[in-house]
Amino acid sequence: MRACSPFETRDMTKRIPQFKNEDGERKFWATANPAEYLDWPSGKRLKVLANRRDVPYQSLLKVFLAERLVRERRSIYMMSLV
């Protein structure tokens, strides 16, 4: 029987704690390893995409996040016009 890798199961990811405020969350992420809290199947896909684009996966993640924030902002703006 072979051992499961973190890419094969979500059971190996840690739960992100609940924070009382943004300052507490900021302190947590300043020392925590985000890879331990990542959904590894998604993380693996992100790394594959980043390799295809020849960029670090962290940079690609920032691009995806920025694009999503723009979409959300537009959506909120459009809803306010109705």
Phi, psi and omega in degrees: 000128181267155180282149177281143174265163178296345178281348186257346184215147177272350183295342184271355179278147178277154176276138176282128182291161173280140182247145179282331181200173181295327180297317177296320179294319179299316179296320179299309184288343177293335182243343183282153175266107183304332181298333179285346183247003184274141172289103190301322176302321176290321179297321179294318179296321178298317180295323178297313179299317180297318178298321178297326181268357179059046176227155175297143182298330179296321179292319178296321178298319178297320178296313179299319180295316179298317179298319180293321178296321176298315178300315180297318180298316178297318181297317179295319180296315181295323179293330180287341179279342183281000000 
